[in-house]
Amino acid sequence: MRKLVKVFLPVLLLAFGMTIFACGPKAEEEEVSVENTTPIP
């Protein structure tokens, strides 16, 4: 049981950390909206 916790807990924390970095405020700022783009003739 302890071996399972030693393996599962770091993997869970790593997945949680990656999710936080992927969905952070920096990702929203990098998106380009359609309104700000110039039309191609």
C-alpha positions, 0 to 999 in steps of 0.5 A: 500500500505504501509503495502505491502511495509513493508512486501515485502521489508524485504522479498526481502532483505532476499532472496537477502542476502541468494542468495549472501551467497549461491553463494559466493566465499566460495562455489566455494572453497569447491567444490572438483574437479574430478581431485584431487580425488584418484581413488578407486581400 
